Amino acid sequence: MNKCYRIINSSHPEKPSLKVASAHNFQSRLRGHFRNLAAIACEGIYFKFPIEGKVFTAIHTFFMKKPLLALWMDQNNNIVDKKITKPWHIYSPGKKSKYLLEISPSEYNFWNVGDKIEVYEIF
């Protein structure tokens, strides 16, 4: 069962928080937004990768029909890269990362490289 998390930008607490679904195992990371009912009910997906790096945290947007905002975070939950992704592409962060947040591109101005993210499990 997927867990849900509340994501808060602690560098800018006035910014709205997000409710996101988890993708912590291989199958859920592979599926991503594709047929992920938990992600549909939430505002995005929070990925935790087993290894910190650039290659291990690369993503693809195959089969996606719309762009996403990808935020990569290091092991301390600091945003190290952000990109608006387009369908049918492959993306990797510019710096090593351990976590990834995929949310709506409309959130682009609320999240910046260097911001500290707080993650709270809600169920």
C-alpha positions in Angstrom: 0.0 0.0 0.0 1.3 3.4 -0.9 1.9 5.9 1.9 0.9 9.5 1.7 3.1 12.4 2.8 2.7 16.1 3.5 5.6 18.1 1.9 6.5 21.5 3.3 9.0 23.9 2.0 10.6 24.9 5.3 12.8 27.6 3.6 9.5 29.3 2.7 6.8 28.2 5.1 4.3 30.7 3.6 4.2 28.5 0.5 1.4 25.9 0.4 2.1 22.4 1.5 1.4 19.4 -0.8 -0.1 16.0 -0.2 1.8 13.4 -2.2 1.8 9.6 -2.7 4.9 7.5 -2.1 6.9 5.6 -4.7 9.6 3.8 -2.6 9.8 0.4 -4.3 10.9 -0.6 -7.8 7.5 -1.3 -9.1 6.0 2.0 -7.9 9.0 4.0 -9.1 8.7 2.3 -12.5 5.0 3.0 -12.8 5.3 6.6 -11.5 2.1 8.5 -12.5 1.1 5.9 -15.0 -2.0 4.1 -13.6 -1.1 5.2 -10.0 -4.5 5.7 -8.3 -2.8 7.1 -5.2 -1.1 9.8 -7.2 -4.4 10.7 -8.8 -5.9 11.3 -5.4 -2.8 13.4 -4.3 -1.0 16.3 -5.7 2.1 14.4 -6.8 4.5 11.6 -6.1 7.5 11.4 -3.7 10.2 9.0 -4.8 12.9 7.6 -2.5 15.7 5.9 -4.3 17.9 3.2 -2.8 21.1 4.9 -3.8 22.0 8.6 -4.0 23.4 9.6 -7.4 22.7 11.2 -10.8 22.2 8.0 -12.8 20.1 6.2 -10.2 17.6 9.1 -9.9 17.1 9.6 -13.6 13.5 9.5 -14.8 11.6 9.0 -18.0 8.4 10.5 -19.1 7.4 7.8 -21.6 3.7 7.4 -21.9 3.0 10.7 -20.1 0.5 13.0 -21.7 1.4 16.2 -19.9 4.5 18.0 -18.4 5.5 17.6 -14.8 7.7 19.6 -12.4 10.5 17.4 -11.2 12.3 18.4 -8.0 15.4 16.4 -7.0 16.6 16.5 -3.4 19.8 15.3 -1.7 19.9 13.0 1.3 19.2 16.1 3.5 16.1 17.0 1.6 17.6 20.1 0.0 16.5 20.8 -3.5 19.5 20.3 -5.8 17.7 20.5 -9.2 14.3 21.3 -10.7 13.1 20.8 -14.3 9.8 21.0 -16.1 9.6 17.7 -17.9 8.0 17.0 -21.3 6.4 13.8 -22.4 8.7 11.1 -24.0 12.0 12.3 -22.6 14.7 11.2 -20.1 15.9 13.5 -17.4 18.6 13.3 -14.7 19.5 15.8 -12.0 22.5 18.1 -12.3 23.7 17.0 -8.9 23.5 13.8 -6.9 20.1 13.2 -5.4 18.3 10.7 -3.2 14.7 11.9 -3.5 12.4 13.1 -6.2 9.2 15.0 -6.1 6.9 15.0 -9.2 4.2 17.7 -9.0 2.3 20.1 -11.3 4.3 22.5 -13.3 2.0 25.3 -11.9 4.1 24.9 -8.7 7.3 26.0 -10.4 7.6 29.4 -8.7 7.0 27.9 -5.2 10.1 25.7 -5.1 13.7 26.7 -5.7 17.1 25.1 -5.8 18.6 25.3 -2.3 15.2 25.2 -0.5 14.9 22.7 2.4 12.0 20.3 2.3 10.2 18.7 5.3 8.4 15.4 4.7 5.8 14.1 7.1 4.0 10.7 6.8 0.3 11.2 7.1 -1.0 7.7 6.5 
